[in-house]
Amino acid sequence: MKFGGTSVGSAERIRQAASIVHLHAQHEHKIVVVVSALAQVTDSIVHILNAANSGNKQGVEDGLEQLLKRHQQVMAELLYDMPLQSVAVTVMADLTRLRELCSAVLLLGSATPQVMDMALPLGERISAVLFTACLDQLGTDAAFVDSARVLATDDKFGDANPDMDSTRQHCSEVLLPMIAGHRIPVVMGYSGSTTAGQVTTLGRGGSDYSATILAAALDADEVWIWTDVDGVLTADPRICPEALSLPQMTFAEAVELSYYDAKVIHRKAIRPAMQRCIPVWIKNSFRPEAPGTKIVEQLPANEGPVKAVTAVTQASLITLTTHRDIHFAEIFGRLFLRLGHEHVDILFSTQSSSENSLGLVLRQADTDRVVRAIQRLFRTELKHGVLNPVAVHKNVAVIAVLGSGMKGTCGILGRLFDAVARINVSVIAVAQGASELNICFAVDARRATEVLRAVHQEFLSPAARKTEAQSAARVS
């Protein structure tokens, strides 16, 4: 069971989350808990380190004071009927460690990736200590586990990769004896350590990733990701109020949804569970009675064609054009190689052979970096007119329509673009994946909300779902 930051954001929420674990422990389930830092704590640590990086001593002191007060308040509210001394000593030691690291950064004038990785997981460490104490308070035997003891990684600080063989061995030595002794390990998420014992972090989605790595290493039956929604929804409910929670979906669908910014589970975190075929549940810690969404390898063939619709609302279209008498495969090959080195995610690309042009649709935050990379890479070609100047179209939104049932289903594209045309929106660019798992298209960002609603209404409204169900029944 992994609990996210919103699920452990206050004393009340930690108690609620711990009560879920306590309840399932009473039913003889063998449980390992992974926790994130309290909501917004990791962001606060980043701000404090940035202040130290810029020499802002007062900013560091103010940030540390706020962190101390927040955790003191949670301790006072959470552990009101048990001695606080041992927990408080541990929490204070972690905050003191953060202060020492900030002092070193202030002195040196910069924070290395290694220093950042020592500081950032301290929020998870404190959260795991508090969660363990709360379980003990509820009468469930639990033990705090430093992730450095069990999760082995390479030395790519800030975005480390797991060493699964070593992790499996560590889990066998540390976690399995606890589980056999009916004790619940509470592991801090987001971090691990190298073979040399240096702390590393797992990058974005690190706590989810920690949970699936440990699940794979332990050959767990299931992974339960506890968050603040009832599961994976057909769309953002703030835009589409009639959005419904999906009872189940495939790993491939979850990866695609997360890639296009849906808040499911980070795509990197899916891999360990997918490789070991371990089902992953997305559940609501505020409404544990809700069934949630189960993510599995395969689903029955009678699933509806469209599973969900999501959007990247801040995107850009970069267009690169060559002269027609130039063979552009080599040019574009060099470009994609460079983008790979730069670790740039391309949302989708389009190519026009008649115009010798390539369109790249990417997140707006990456736009300037990619334009600079193109200008450096093709300095000579741009200077001599082999390539036309880079064209940039900002304020674009990418709409992603996803579902494994679209494969081999006729008429999806026609219905999709009829729905968009009915609201008089022009499509800027479009692409369909070779797997037929998704259809992506770009529109003016100002119309993204309307387009999302129109597409959801066409495929996922109650009326549309009823029609799909009737059609499936007739076919069967």
KEZA-149892 format. One line per field, with one value per residue (C-alpha): x, y, z; residue number from 1. Coordinates in nm, 3 decimals. Layout:
<nutors>
u [X  ...]
v [Y  ...]
w [Z  ...]
resi [NUM  ...]
</nutors>
This chain:
<nutors>
u [0.000  0.137  -0.008  0.044  0.106  -0.261  -0.337  -0.082  -0.117  -0.233  -0.271  -0.631  -0.535  -0.242  -0.477  -0.730  -0.460  -0.317  -0.671  -0.698  -0.376  -0.486  -0.818  -0.657  -0.388  -0.666  -0.783  -0.441  -0.323  0.056  0.120  0.415  0.345  0.521  0.456  0.517  0.608  0.324  0.154  0.372  0.666  0.896  0.815  0.902  1.238  1.308  1.232  1.461  1.745  1.692  1.715  2.041  2.167  2.109  2.266  1.934  1.997  1.673  1.476  1.640  1.561  1.200  1.148  1.301  1.090  0.771  0.864  0.935  0.602  0.410  0.556  0.527  0.158  0.103  0.288  0.085  -0.247  -0.156  0.016  -0.173  -0.213  0.135  0.484  0.618  0.982  1.121  0.926  1.011  1.381  1.379  1.188  1.415  1.721  1.594  1.519  1.863  2.013  1.829  1.964  2.319  2.284  2.150  2.443  2.680  2.503  2.518  2.890  2.970  2.732  2.572  2.400  2.533  2.289  2.424  2.340  1.993  1.931  2.034  1.798  1.485  1.375  1.384  1.013  0.938  1.154  0.961  0.629  0.722  0.827  0.493  0.294  0.475  0.399  0.033  0.006  0.163  -0.091  -0.372  -0.231  -0.070  0.293  0.491  0.854  1.005  1.235  1.484  1.456  1.836  1.832  1.606  1.591  1.917  1.979  2.247  2.421  2.210  2.131  1.793  1.653  1.797  1.714  1.658  1.896  1.630  1.858  2.011  1.672  1.524  1.804  1.768  1.391  1.445  1.686  1.502  1.131  1.038  1.145  0.928  0.631  0.682  0.680  0.346  0.510  0.425  0.723  0.666  0.912  0.991  0.914  1.096  1.451  1.703  2.079  2.378  2.604  2.834  2.552  2.486  2.123  1.948  1.605  1.387  1.264  0.905  0.652  0.923  0.699  0.469  0.783  0.917  0.596  0.600  0.974  0.931  0.619  0.813  1.105  0.869  0.646  0.348  -0.007  -0.122  -0.019  -0.270  -0.200  -0.403  -0.474  -0.752  -0.976  -1.205  -0.986  -0.898  -1.167  -1.286  -1.191  -1.105  -1.426  -1.364  -1.411  -1.650  -1.875  -2.028  -1.688  -1.699  -1.447  -1.324  -1.353  -1.049  -0.795  -0.479  -0.120  -0.077  -0.377  -0.247  0.095  -0.063  -0.291  -0.008  0.208  -0.060  -0.077  -0.372  -0.321  -0.319  0.021  0.353  0.432  0.774  0.606  0.395  0.695  0.792  0.431  0.372  0.686  0.574  0.201  0.111  -0.230  -0.225  -0.527  -0.592  -0.801  -0.932  -0.800  -1.080  -1.343  -1.191  -1.529  -1.516  -1.415  -1.133  -0.970  -0.780  -0.493  -0.411  -0.233  -0.539  -0.914  -1.206  -1.252  -1.600  -1.470  -1.591  -1.359  -1.275  -1.168  -1.078  -0.994  -0.730  -0.533  -0.195  -0.316  0.023  0.191  0.365  0.407  0.757  0.785  1.111  1.115  1.388  1.422  1.261  1.587  1.736  1.687  1.551  1.568  1.925  1.832  1.541  1.739  1.999  1.724  1.559  1.896  1.963  1.620  1.689  2.014  1.826  1.561  1.280  0.936  0.763  0.386  0.353  0.504  0.374  0.560  0.471  0.676  0.535  0.661  0.970  0.850  0.837  0.607  0.692  0.425  0.579  0.518  0.544  0.805  1.043  0.989  1.274  1.520  1.429  1.449  1.797  1.902  1.782  1.961  2.287  2.257  2.172  2.369  2.530  2.211  2.016  2.291  2.301  1.924  1.918  1.669  1.410  1.393  1.224  0.852  0.696  0.323  0.260  -0.067  -0.156  -0.338  -0.306  -0.619  -0.552  -0.830  -0.735  -0.864  -0.741  -1.087  -1.022  -0.800  -0.985  -1.302  -1.437  -1.563  -1.378  -1.189  -1.504  -1.705  -1.416  -1.370  -1.744  -1.771  -1.490  -1.636  -1.977  -1.826  -1.644  -1.289  -1.004  -0.754  -0.393  -0.222  -0.319  -0.151  -0.261  -0.028  0.066  -0.088  -0.423  -0.429  -0.453  -0.546  -0.382  -0.461  -0.368  -0.610  -0.598  -0.542  -0.827  -1.075  -0.934  -1.208  -1.484  -1.312  -1.266  -1.634  -1.743  -1.527  -1.633  -1.998  -1.955  -1.791  -1.823  -2.147  -2.412  -2.607  -2.298  -2.200  -2.552  -2.536  -2.195  -2.327  -2.627  -2.405  -2.171  -2.469  -2.597  -2.253  -2.215]
v [0.000  0.335  0.656  0.982  1.328  1.425  1.101  1.191  1.569  1.623  1.440  1.352  1.213  1.012  0.860  0.776  0.615  0.421  0.302  0.153  -0.042  -0.144  -0.277  -0.490  -0.615  -0.749  -0.959  -1.127  -0.946  -0.924  -0.555  -0.332  0.042  0.308  0.675  1.009  1.322  1.528  1.728  2.017  1.928  1.822  2.147  2.336  2.157  2.248  2.616  2.607  2.454  2.710  2.985  2.834  2.808  3.179  3.276  3.377  3.293  3.448  3.247  2.930  3.016  3.107  2.787  2.568  2.737  2.671  2.305  2.268  2.425  2.210  1.884  1.985  2.056  1.720  1.539  1.714  1.632  1.281  1.135  1.307  1.000  0.850  0.970  1.203  1.202  0.927  1.043  1.408  1.325  1.147  1.427  1.692  1.497  1.491  1.865  1.929  1.725  1.945  2.255  2.119  2.046  2.398  2.545  2.351  2.480  2.837  2.796  2.635  2.849  2.556  2.226  1.918  1.646  1.429  1.696  1.744  1.369  1.366  1.653  1.591  1.254  1.386  1.470  1.105  0.994  1.209  1.098  0.730  0.781  0.950  0.683  0.406  0.575  0.610  0.240  0.154  0.382  0.188  -0.140  -0.260  -0.365  -0.160  -0.072  0.227  0.120  0.354  0.298  0.302  -0.041  -0.207  -0.018  -0.040  0.192  0.312  0.646  0.861  1.116  1.285  1.017  0.686  0.345  0.042  -0.250  -0.517  -0.809  -0.624  -0.485  -0.834  -0.955  -0.659  -0.712  -1.078  -0.988  -0.689  -0.691  -1.059  -1.138  -0.847  -0.971  -1.327  -1.187  -1.012  -0.672  -0.409  -0.235  0.135  0.236  0.592  0.643  0.834  0.728  0.446  0.415  0.310  0.016  0.271  0.380  0.719  0.831  0.862  0.980  0.822  1.138  1.232  0.983  0.846  0.726  0.536  0.396  0.287  0.094  -0.095  -0.167  -0.318  -0.506  -0.659  -0.746  -0.913  -1.079  -0.906  -1.008  -0.651  -0.285  -0.040  0.325  0.537  0.889  1.152  1.035  0.733  0.582  0.665  0.885  0.908  1.279  1.562  1.603  1.976  1.999  1.708  1.681  1.358  1.184  0.838  0.622  0.333  -0.009  -0.140  -0.059  -0.204  -0.119  0.018  0.249  0.372  0.446  0.644  0.839  0.934  1.040  1.291  1.440  1.248  1.197  0.820  0.683  0.794  0.589  0.497  0.342  0.111  -0.079  -0.300  -0.408  -0.462  -0.676  -0.900  -0.887  -0.749  -0.574  -0.211  -0.055  0.321  0.390  0.687  0.704  0.949  0.703  0.358  0.199  0.316  0.026  0.212  0.123  -0.199  -0.183  -0.518  -0.670  -0.750  -0.691  -0.867  -0.784  -0.637  -0.321  0.005  0.160  0.482  0.457  0.816  1.159  1.391  1.699  1.866  2.224  2.394  2.273  2.409  2.309  2.344  2.310  2.241  2.262  2.174  2.251  1.989  1.890  1.786  1.432  1.514  1.170  1.238  1.584  1.456  1.154  1.384  1.590  1.296  1.170  1.511  1.525  1.183  1.309  1.612  1.384  1.575  1.414  1.464  1.444  1.352  1.438  1.482  1.464  1.602  1.451  1.690  1.989  1.820  1.935  1.792  1.910  1.840  1.887  1.914  2.060  2.437  2.428  2.246  2.480  2.729  2.453  2.256  2.562  2.640  2.278  2.291  2.618  2.476  2.143  2.288  2.612  2.554  2.437  2.735  2.977  2.850  2.816  2.436  2.463  2.736  2.927  2.732  2.811  2.802  2.794  2.838  2.829  2.483  2.210  1.839  1.629  1.258  1.003  0.663  0.311  -0.034  -0.103  0.145  -0.109  -0.240  -0.041  0.144  0.501  0.630  0.902  1.009  1.041  1.217  1.489  1.528  1.610  1.866  2.017  2.060  2.313  2.484  2.409  2.368  2.084  2.204  1.863  1.500  1.162  0.809  0.563  0.249  0.041  0.221  0.277  0.655  0.939  1.274  1.607  1.968  2.259  2.620  2.609  2.855  2.596  2.294  2.281  2.286  2.013  1.789  1.821  1.754  1.442  1.313  1.372  1.182  0.872  0.865  1.032  0.803  0.808  0.720  0.440  0.297  0.295  0.125  -0.139  -0.209  -0.241  -0.480  -0.691  -0.717  -0.824  -1.090]
w [0.000  -0.103  0.042  -0.147  -0.005  0.013  0.199  0.469  0.453  0.812  1.142  1.057  0.718  0.854  1.111  0.838  0.622  0.916  1.002  0.652  0.708  1.058  0.925  0.655  0.894  1.117  0.821  0.808  0.496  0.465  0.404  0.322  0.345  0.136  0.214  0.049  0.241  0.385  0.109  -0.016  0.211  -0.073  -0.255  0.064  0.086  -0.277  -0.202  0.102  -0.100  -0.378  -0.117  0.009  -0.349  -0.401  -0.067  0.089  0.456  0.576  0.322  0.450  0.813  0.735  0.539  0.809  1.075  0.877  0.830  1.202  1.302  1.053  1.179  1.544  1.491  1.322  1.602  1.869  1.700  1.589  1.893  2.169  2.392  2.370  2.463  2.197  2.302  2.075  1.770  1.831  1.867  1.529  1.355  1.503  1.394  1.035  1.037  1.188  0.905  0.655  0.828  0.808  0.436  0.376  0.568  0.345  0.034  0.166  0.228  -0.108  -0.312  -0.496  -0.433  -0.611  -0.725  -0.443  -0.183  -0.331  -0.306  0.059  0.141  -0.065  0.086  0.443  0.411  0.331  0.619  0.869  0.722  0.756  1.119  1.198  1.012  1.203  1.535  1.439  1.354  1.689  1.854  1.684  1.814  1.491  1.519  1.267  1.196  1.016  0.731  0.571  0.195  0.170  0.336  0.080  -0.251  -0.447  -0.743  -0.981  -0.921  -1.154  -0.884  -0.919  -1.151  -1.037  -1.181  -0.960  -0.935  -0.912  -0.822  -0.526  -0.423  -0.425  -0.200  0.041  0.060  0.140  0.419  0.569  0.481  0.461  0.821  0.944  0.742  0.868  1.221  1.159  1.167  0.903  0.742  0.673  0.402  0.301  -0.067  -0.342  -0.257  -0.244  -0.230  -0.439  -0.360  -0.196  0.036  -0.124  -0.110  -0.446  -0.556  -0.823  -0.998  -1.074  -0.942  -0.715  -0.434  -0.671  -0.832  -0.491  -0.428  -0.758  -0.735  -0.388  -0.502  -0.791  -0.562  -0.312  -0.577  -0.418  -0.509  -0.566  -0.534  -0.388  -0.462  -0.218  -0.340  -0.322  -0.609  -0.650  -0.920  -1.279  -1.431  -1.790  -1.787  -1.551  -1.345  -1.315  -1.692  -1.747  -1.438  -1.567  -1.575  -1.421  -1.241  -1.455  -1.290  -1.478  -1.746  -1.895  -1.810  -2.164  -2.123  -1.787  -1.938  -2.223  -1.989  -1.757  -2.053  -2.150  -1.799  -1.655  -1.281  -1.276  -1.182  -1.323  -1.634  -1.495  -1.192  -1.409  -1.549  -1.250  -1.194  -1.565  -1.601  -1.314  -1.407  -1.062  -1.063  -0.947  -0.778  -0.764  -0.453  -0.254  0.101  0.189  0.060  0.110  0.045  -0.320  -0.548  -0.726  -1.058  -1.121  -1.372  -1.532  -1.831  -2.045  -2.047  -2.218  -2.587  -2.534  -2.364  -2.521  -2.783  -2.595  -2.233  -2.144  -2.280  -2.138  -2.242  -2.219  -2.206  -2.240  -2.556  -2.865  -3.230  -3.374  -3.752  -3.935  -4.319  -4.570  -4.942  -5.163  -5.331  -4.993  -4.865  -4.519  -4.354  -4.241  -4.112  -3.908  -3.788  -3.638  -3.477  -3.300  -3.182  -3.026  -2.864  -2.713  -2.564  -2.427  -2.268  -2.438  -2.446  -2.781  -2.740  -3.107  -3.445  -3.798  -4.127  -4.469  -4.750  -5.010  -4.812  -4.661  -4.320  -3.972  -3.694  -3.332  -3.069  -2.723  -2.381  -2.377  -2.100  -2.340  -2.637  -2.594  -2.505  -2.818  -3.044  -2.907  -2.961  -3.323  -3.386  -3.244  -3.421  -3.764  -3.743  -4.085  -4.256  -4.126  -4.227  -4.586  -4.627  -4.641  -4.356  -4.326  -3.996  -3.718  -3.690  -3.345  -3.275  -2.904  -2.710  -2.835  -2.643  -2.715  -2.677  -2.627  -2.683  -2.544  -2.535  -2.636  -2.779  -3.061  -3.236  -3.540  -3.458  -3.761  -3.749  -3.443  -3.632  -3.813  -3.491  -3.319  -3.577  -3.633  -3.261  -3.291  -3.608  -3.444  -3.203  -3.492  -3.376  -3.624  -3.576  -3.608  -3.625  -3.568  -3.514  -3.432  -3.265  -3.456  -3.176  -3.231  -2.856  -2.883  -3.114  -3.044  -3.201  -3.139  -3.114  -3.001  -2.625  -2.572  -2.703  -2.518  -2.253  -2.516  -2.716  -2.412  -2.326  -2.684  -2.715  -2.374  -2.463  -2.791  -2.648  -2.271  -2.166  -2.012  -2.341  -2.544  -2.307  -2.324  -2.702  -2.696  -2.455  -2.677  -2.982  -2.800  -2.689  -3.047  -3.171  -2.903]
resi [1  2  3  4  5  6  7  8  9  10  11  12  13  14  15  16  17  18  19  20  21  22  23  24  25  26  27  28  29  30  31  32  33  34  35  36  37  38  39  40  41  42  43  44  45  46  47  48  49  50  51  52  53  54  55  56  57  58  59  60  61  62  63  64  65  66  67  68  69  70  71  72  73  74  75  76  77  78  79  80  81  82  83  84  85  86  87  88  89  90  91  92  93  94  95  96  97  98  99  100  101  102  103  104  105  106  107  108  109  110  111  112  113  114  115  116  117  118  119  120  121  122  123  124  125  126  127  128  129  130  131  132  133  134  135  136  137  138  139  140  141  142  143  144  145  146  147  148  149  150  151  152  153  154  155  156  157  158  159  160  161  162  163  164  165  166  167  168  169  170  171  172  173  174  175  176  177  178  179  180  181  182  183  184  185  186  187  188  189  190  191  192  193  194  195  196  197  198  199  200  201  202  203  204  205  206  207  208  209  210  211  212  213  214  215  216  217  218  219  220  221  222  223  224  225  226  227  228  229  230  231  232  233  234  235  236  237  238  239  240  241  242  243  244  245  246  247  248  249  250  251  252  253  254  255  256  257  258  259  260  261  262  263  264  265  266  267  268  269  270  271  272  273  274  275  276  277  278  279  280  281  282  283  284  285  286  287  288  289  290  291  292  293  294  295  296  297  298  299  300  301  302  303  304  305  306  307  308  309  310  311  312  313  314  315  316  317  318  319  320  321  322  323  324  325  326  327  328  329  330  331  332  333  334  335  336  337  338  339  340  341  342  343  344  345  346  347  348  349  350  351  352  353  354  355  356  357  358  359  360  361  362  363  364  365  366  367  368  369  370  371  372  373  374  375  376  377  378  379  380  381  382  383  384  385  386  387  388  389  390  391  392  393  394  395  396  397  398  399  400  401  402  403  404  405  406  407  408  409  410  411  412  413  414  415  416  417  418  419  420  421  422  423  424  425  426  427  428  429  430  431  432  433  434  435  436  437  438  439  440  441  442  443  444  445  446  447  448  449  450  451  452  453  454  455  456  457  458  459  460  461  462  463  464  465  466  467  468  469  470  471  472  473  474  475  476]
</nutors>
